[in-house]
Amino acid sequence: MLCICISSLDQPSMHRLPAATRASGLASTALATTLFASGLLAAALPSVLPSPALAQASAATPAFDIAPQPLASALTSFGLQSGYQVSVDQQQVAGRRSPGATGSMAPEEALRRLLSGTGFTYRFTDERSLTLTPITPAPSASAAPPVIAPGTIALPEVSVIGRAESAYGPVHGYRATRSATGTRTDTPLRDIPQSIQVVPRDVIEDQQAVRLTDALSNVSNVRLNATNGNRGEVYQIRGFTTPRYAIDGVLLNSAADRPEAFLDLANVERVEVLKGPASVLYGQGDPGGLINIVTRRPPDQFSADAQAQIGSFEFHRLQGSLGGPLVSDGTLTGRITGALQESEGFRSGAAESRHGFAALALSWRPDDRTSIDLDADYINQSLPFERGLIVTPGNRVILPRERFLGEDWSLTRAHRARIGLGIQHEATDWLTLRFNGRYTDARISDSYAIDFRDLASDGRTLGRRATNRVEDLNDLNLRFDGIARFLTGPVEHTVLAGVEYARSAMDFTSYRGNIDPIDIYRPIRGVAPRPRLAFNSAYDATTDLYALYLQDQITLTPQWKLLGGLRYDTAEEKRIEAGVSQRNANDAFTFRGGIVYQPVESLSLYASYTESFRPQSGQLLDGGQLEPERGQQYEIGAKWDALPNRLSITAAIFQITKRNVATDDPRDSDYSVQTGEQRVRGVELDVAGEILPGWQVIANIGLLDAEITEDNTFRPGNRLTGVPEASGRLWTSYAFQDGPLNGLTLGGGITIVGAREGDLENSFSIDGYHTVDAAIGYAINENIELSVVGRNITDRSYIEAVSSRTEVYPGAPQTFLASLRARF
């Protein structure tokens, strides 16, 4: 028999580890150390915990966060969260799964949901103890009705329509409650001591977002930094540039300084942003945070959706998805997704943009303990290569937004193929083993890509250079980890331990030549001949990364939770150019720790410390190698369900410091010294959810003080490039629920961004701006919906992103987008 017993705070607990757990001996030394430290903390905790009376008061209307999982571990979580003692035969529940229970409800209702469809009922043996018994099979028509003992509640087999939210699945509405981005485990957001924002698919669809940038505008302190010549998006998070994002928890190629291609949203279920350093879980990276794209999984039941869009500047897009069970017993499911898009764009004289996307996802459940997921996708794009506008004399950007200073034969093309395999096996009721592998192959080809040089002394003649460039990239990522769930006394642990290997490679070749200059005020395109290009450079670069990581999520009581993590990375970079081989090896330990206090059901208060590291290339004057950049963040915050189970608010105050920033050696500018330091202090607020039935909102505001604190080249106190002091966005929509307007949805939003410095020298500034959006939609029936979205409807001229004096990206003018969407 398995006895799940949670003692009150004024009674000693006699609960021990399950026999299977004890037998394992906790073979890992690191795991044993974690458990020992947790036990010491648990022993010392009663002096700082609330009194039993307070604990009972806060449990008067308990909240449950129990994800779908094996029945035995679900009952363990139920006992911890409710204080009930549950007795059950382990052999009887082996192999059974619970659908979970999430939300505010009585313990009896939570248990009813946990047991739904499992074939078990329960009966009380005393006021706080109960036992599980199998449900008696339904009698034949001629049989006498069963006799149910007093105190027993018979639960019929239930066909559950829909399911509780999962960190890997869809979100109903604008408010997500769970995520795996911050812990690599399916965890309630309220239990994670770090700010994490989720943009669900419902938001993407309501706003008719077609760029990742559009989706991320719904997250505080996240902004587009650049597109690197219209090749791929690079973002700022909390003031620091983040050149890569992750897809399903796997970072893109670390050998490149940007994504291989623009992300297509057709296959995106959720866009999640983990604020602050993420190296403990993801390895090398910048300290601002991490963007993780969660893709759409195959559905359990047949479903299909299709959308046709047409808009300003000859924008056309078709996308669709089809999925469901592929065999009669539902153990194998699949989804296919595709999209085609073309646009002339608002930049006068630029080439047409074309983009295609296809994806396949398969899920196989050979038994109730094993899952195997295979996914693959392919992107092909052909876009005009362009660096935007330039800073004109007077240190201002005054050129019109449609001004194009390149040529219509200046192009960038890319294709990327990605395949992934995920295997998960529940070895026991307390141990889950996982393998995840991803391989990516990509080619980026720039044809006569035109870069801007300097303005001539007349202030209007712009020098230009053309480059033919090929980047062949491939990336392999392998990760194996285990999740162990167990108790040490009254303390609940979810321990994640694993190993990771990643290899990124890039073969680079470029040819260059000057091209005729252009008059920035009266440009004449199509006259300059394509130049003869000469060899510029070629090299092969590879990065090998090995890592070990350990994390423990600790539930001390329903009110107190801890999170701790440690990772060791060793990275070796190798570059071969002109027959000369260079190697650079780095290793680093990174740590994270945090605490969550939940005084009442609707409020979580947290504090955390996190670290990051990122290897650097370059050399010291004495021949030594540059140390990795290191980042540190201190953060305190609150997560509040302002309207229980409907509207959530996250507020955070933080400081991030990036050290070991390379700056020019004052003795020889060809070398570097690591005296640079940058610091960002900030405040942010994010709101998401439903105010009233049909009235949804997602909003954010952020304040950042981002400055150089130490440097040999730039003046300390200068602001970081492109970081506004204040920014925010509000989007809200209302769907009429009944009456003559039933089926009508109205929406609108406003985006506000403050002024920004254009470079680290702070030699020029970019004005702030605000834009207004609006939307209207009508559901013809339950399957067909028409909608129109207007962006920047006041036709505001503004700069969306800036990287340097010769790379300034204007925002789009007033645009309209009409959509016809069908769902089955």
Phi, psi and omega in degrees: 000140175259121180252118179257104190236121178247114182278151175290166188293338182264013178234141177289143179268136178253008184288139179238169176299145173303153184303320182297324180289316179299323183295332181293338178072003182052059191307328182285126178299321180296320180294318179299320179298317179299315181296318181298315179296320179296320179297319178298318180295319180295323181293328182272352191289323189307331182292341182246001181274159176297159177294160178304324181297318178294319179300319180292324180294319181290340180268005182301323175235082190290152173248138182244137175231081183237109183285160171304131186190178176304144185301319182299314180288330176296320178292326175299312178297321178299315179299319179294321186273341184250335185085004179277153174257122184245130177244132182204149176282121182300323181295327181291324184267355180302131179084354179270144178242147178254142178285354178088174178206124182226132177125181180272125182192164175292152179304322180298322179290321178298318180293323177301318179291320180299326184268355183302123177079004182269345183088013180238152169237188180214162173214146180280137173258337167202191188299326185238013181232146180211164179227151179265142175223147177295147175286133178295131179304147181299136181285162174289170183299329183270352184279155178287148180297147181292153176264123182257125182294147177304141180084359180259135177251116180273122180256117178290158173298131185246134172270109186273123176262121187083184182202164177297153181297138175243152178296343184251005186237190184290160177244135176274113181088205186263350189251115174267150180241348184225156178201151172249356184296323185273350183220349189062018171228156180286104190228140173300137179302326183292345181263003183255122183278052178200148181286126177227127179245142182236128173253104183285168180297328178302322178292315180302317182287318181297324180272357185051045179291134176241353176240149173300325178302321179297317180294318184287346176296346179274006182241134182297143173056034172237124183219153173293130178264318181187170172240007178050051178083024180072035180253327181185150186279137175235135188240162168253135172235123182051038173091350182248138180292136179234098189284348182227153171236174181250150172241119183052041174084004181243122180293149175289175187307122182281351179279347182254160181260017181191167173296156182290333182202167176290140179288140172260134185273359183300329186250020184261126176269319182211144170249120185240144180232117173267118185275134178094175183305142183229019187294332181299327180260330190240000178081210187300139181179172181272159191281350184292326181151190185220136173260128179236127179263120177261118185273165183283134180263163177296138179279157178284334179240155182301134174207154179211148175214149179214150182214137173240130181233144176218139185204190182299155178059041175056040177278129177223137180210136172234135176213154180199160179213143181220131182201167179154186180291142180256349176228161188296328183273001175075008181284340178239120179234160182209164175212136170241142183222143178211156179205144173229137184214141174214152182199145174275338178074169183266001182271109188296123176094356179279158179291162178288148178262135176227141185211132177229147183214142175215144181213149177227136175224132178233139177230128180238130176241084183295334174207179185283002178246352188233137174224140179230123182240129177238130177221150180211147175211162183216134177236138175223125182221148174225118189224156173290133175279126179200144181257008178085223183253181178231165175278129182266168177308144187093003178057045177228159174252101186243357179292146178295150186296334181275356183293122180246123186254012176258209178227155184288351176260009175270108190230157168230131180237150179206148167220145182219131174243135183224134178226141183220151178226128177234130180233131178227132181223128176273094185296321175218181178291345181244356184230125176243130178252139184223143171232138177222126178230139178223138173230133181232136175231131185213155172222131174244126184232114177260126181249111182051049178291123187263118173258151180267139177257225183261156171282142176289173183295341179284353177076011182218346180264118186256124175288147182223154179223139180251144182224130164262124189220136176233129175237114174260120186235143169215152187213133177236129178229125180234131182220131176232128178213170178226148177241120179248131179241122183200175180243144165238102189063227179275004186265128180263135181239141164235104186256129176248126177221138183194177177231152181217141173228135178221139176228122178242140182219148176216129170257121188239134176219137179216148174232141186223158174190153178285151178236158181305140177292173182222147177278117186290340180265330177227070184290137173241111182258161177086000180263320182295128178286157175292127187283160171279124185259146179247154180304135180247304180197161175206137177202159172245131180231134177226148176228126175248129183235131174238140184211149170236138180217152181216137180216142177229121172260118190244126172255104180284313173214174175301342181263333187243130180222146179236154174221128177223144180209150180216141180217144173240126178239141167231127184234136177235122178255135179230134180225129178243119180220128180054038178079000180256129182256133177237138179235146178218117182246137179221150170219159184198143166262136173232152186224151169218148177206146180199163180224142179235132174237127182241086184295327175225167186304323190269358188230132173238126174251136185217159172216145183206161174226131182220157183229158175220163172212152177212120178299153179233148170266165183120175187214146173277161182298328180277007179092355179285166180267154176287137174287155178297148169296141179238140178236147177224139176229136168247131184217138169232149183193181180217142175236118191232126171275090183299323171239108187309131179062016182224311187228125182241144178233132175240127177235142183214146171236134188209161169224128177241131177237128176252122182246172182063027177290128182286134176223161184300138174287123182297342178276332181198111186290351175285350181240172185235157166234157185250066178253359184284144176213138179231146184222139175233127171245138185203167176225142179211155180219130178232137181231137178206139174145203186241125180277311175225163178308120180091345182258104182254150179214144168219125187211159179203157171212142181220143176236131184227133169249096188246117186212160171281130178254333176214137177187151177266345184255315185250152185289126173304138185103341175296146180280153178287152185298130170072012184260115178283151175290327181219142176202159179183169179208143173233128173227133178218150178219151178226125177254117179297134188268333182201184180078190184295340180264007179304131183100347180270135176233130176244142180213161178189162181200164176223139178242133180232129179226131181280179180293153183224150172276143187274342178204173182291338176286346184058041183278344176206160182236155176247130182294152172286174182200168168218146177230154182237133178240157178211155181211150174217137180218153179219126178273108180297318172207191183291351182249334189240135179221136173252142178207156176224133178238135173246127179250141182051052188293343174272002176057050180282134173273129184203164176256123183278322183209153179217138177241326182197184181293336181247021178211086184233118188259115180283151175279160183287146176287190177304125179224151177233146183221120179255145186221142170240119185238137178234140177227139179222000000 
